[in-house]
Amino acid sequence: MNQTSIETSFLERNKKLVLASFVTILLMVIAGFPHIGYEATTDVAARGVIRGVGGTSSESSIATARLWNGTLQVSFNPLLYPLSYLSGRITVIRKYSGASEFWDYEGQAVAEAASIGTVFVEFVKNLPYFLAAGFLITLALVRVNKFTETLRKAKRLNSKSLLGFSA
């Protein structure tokens, strides 16, 4: 048995598992998109600048970082984050602070890091939902596929009998 036939037989035997995995991953990707899975707004204020000297004894460098404070508000889509919704965390508001590179004049890197961290916590909390929803959607797709195949077979048999062929 060659490698191609092994892969083909695995796919043939596990069509539902492959489809469920694909649907689950698709749901997880959609939930991770801003403006679809969640909406994040930030309020950022500059707090100061840090300058330091670093490097080895033969060379020294001056490092500069900007300090930021902010408030983050993340609202989750209840269709993609239902466990967060049921636990009362449909909107999360938190304060954050951090340092960014000197060229980040608006503090967006610190705001994005805070946003990603907040979304990740709720994403992990909703993993059982993604798995269950992927499984249920797969079952529905399989049943719809079987139903349409039955309809196609009945239509073919009906058209053959209309043309005078016996089944």
C-alpha positions in Angstrom: 0.0 0.0 0.0 1.6 3.3 -1.0 1.4 6.6 0.8 -1.3 8.1 -1.4 -3.7 5.2 -0.9 -3.2 5.4 2.9 -4.0 9.1 2.9 -7.1 8.5 0.7 -8.4 5.7 2.8 -7.9 7.8 6.0 -9.9 10.6 4.4 -12.6 8.2 3.2 -13.0 6.7 6.7 -12.9 10.0 8.6 -14.8 12.4 6.4 -16.9 13.6 9.3 -13.9 14.2 11.5 -12.1 16.1 8.8 -15.2 18.2 8.1 -15.8 18.8 11.8 -12.1 19.9 12.3 -12.4 22.3 9.3 -15.7 23.8 10.5 -14.2 24.2 14.1 -11.1 25.9 12.8 -13.2 28.2 10.6 -15.3 29.3 13.5 -12.2 30.0 15.6 -10.6 32.1 12.9 -13.8 34.1 12.4 -14.1 34.7 16.2 -10.5 36.0 16.2 -11.2 38.8 13.6 -11.8 42.3 15.0 -15.2 43.8 14.1 -16.6 40.3 13.6 -15.8 38.4 16.8 -15.1 41.3 18.9 -14.9 45.1 18.9 -12.1 46.8 20.9 -11.8 50.5 21.7 -8.9 52.0 23.5 -8.2 55.3 25.2 -4.4 55.8 25.4 -2.5 58.5 27.2 1.3 59.1 27.3 2.8 58.7 30.7 6.4 59.5 30.1 9.7 58.4 28.5 12.4 56.1 29.8 16.0 56.5 28.6 18.7 54.1 29.5 22.3 53.3 28.5 23.0 49.7 27.7 25.3 47.5 25.7 28.7 45.9 26.2 31.9 47.5 27.6 33.2 48.1 24.0 30.0 49.7 22.7 27.2 51.5 24.4 23.8 52.4 23.2 21.0 54.6 24.4 17.6 53.0 24.6 14.4 55.0 24.7 10.9 53.7 25.4 7.6 55.5 25.7 5.3 54.7 28.7 1.6 54.5 28.2 -1.6 54.2 30.3 -4.9 53.4 28.8 -8.4 52.0 29.2 -9.5 49.1 27.0 -13.1 48.1 26.3 -13.7 44.9 24.4 -17.3 43.9 23.4 -17.7 40.3 22.3 -20.1 38.9 19.6 -22.6 36.8 21.6 -22.9 34.3 18.7 -19.2 33.6 18.7 -18.5 34.0 22.4 -21.7 32.7 24.1 -19.9 31.3 27.2 -18.5 34.8 27.8 -22.0 36.2 27.4 -23.5 33.7 29.8 -20.8 34.4 32.4 -21.6 38.1 32.2 -18.4 39.2 30.3 -20.0 40.4 27.1 -18.1 43.7 27.5 -14.7 43.7 29.3 -13.3 47.0 30.5 -9.7 47.1 31.9 -6.9 49.5 32.6 -3.5 48.7 31.2 0.0 50.3 31.1 3.1 49.4 29.2 6.1 50.6 27.3 6.6 50.7 23.6 9.4 51.5 21.1 10.2 55.1 20.7 8.7 55.3 17.2 5.3 54.2 18.5 4.0 57.8 18.9 0.3 56.8 19.6 0.8 53.8 21.9 -0.9 51.4 19.4 1.5 48.5 20.1 0.7 48.6 23.8 -3.0 48.9 23.1 -2.9 46.0 20.6 -1.0 43.8 23.1 -3.6 44.5 25.8 -6.5 43.8 23.4 -5.0 40.5 22.2 -4.4 39.4 25.8 -8.0 40.2 26.8 -9.5 38.5 23.7 -7.2 35.4 24.2 -8.6 34.8 27.7 -12.2 34.8 26.4 -11.2 32.8 23.3 -9.9 30.0 25.5 -13.0 30.1 27.7 -15.1 29.5 24.6 -13.1 26.6 23.1 -15.7 24.0 24.2 -18.4 26.0 22.4 -16.2 26.1 19.2 -15.8 22.3 19.4 -19.5 21.6 20.0 -20.6 24.1 17.4 -18.2 22.6 14.8 -19.5 19.1 15.6 -23.2 20.1 15.4 -22.7 22.0 12.2 -21.0 19.0 10.7 -23.8 16.7 11.7 -26.3 19.1 10.0 -24.2 19.3 6.8 -24.0 15.5 6.6 -27.7 15.1 7.1 -28.4 17.8 4.4 -26.0 16.0 2.1 -27.8 12.7 2.6 -31.2 14.3 2.1 -30.1 15.9 -1.2 -28.6 12.7 -2.4 -31.9 10.9 -1.7 -33.8 13.6 -3.6 -31.4 13.3 -6.6 -31.8 9.5 -6.7 -35.6 9.8 -6.5 -35.5 12.3 -9.3 -33.4 10.1 -11.5 -35.6 7.1 -10.9 -38.7 9.2 -11.6 -37.3 10.6 -14.8 -36.3 7.0 -16.0 -39.8 5.7 -15.3 -41.3 8.7 -17.2 -39.1 7.8 -20.2 -40.4 4.2 -20.3 -37.4 2.6 -18.5 -38.2 0.2 -15.8 -36.3 0.5 -12.6 
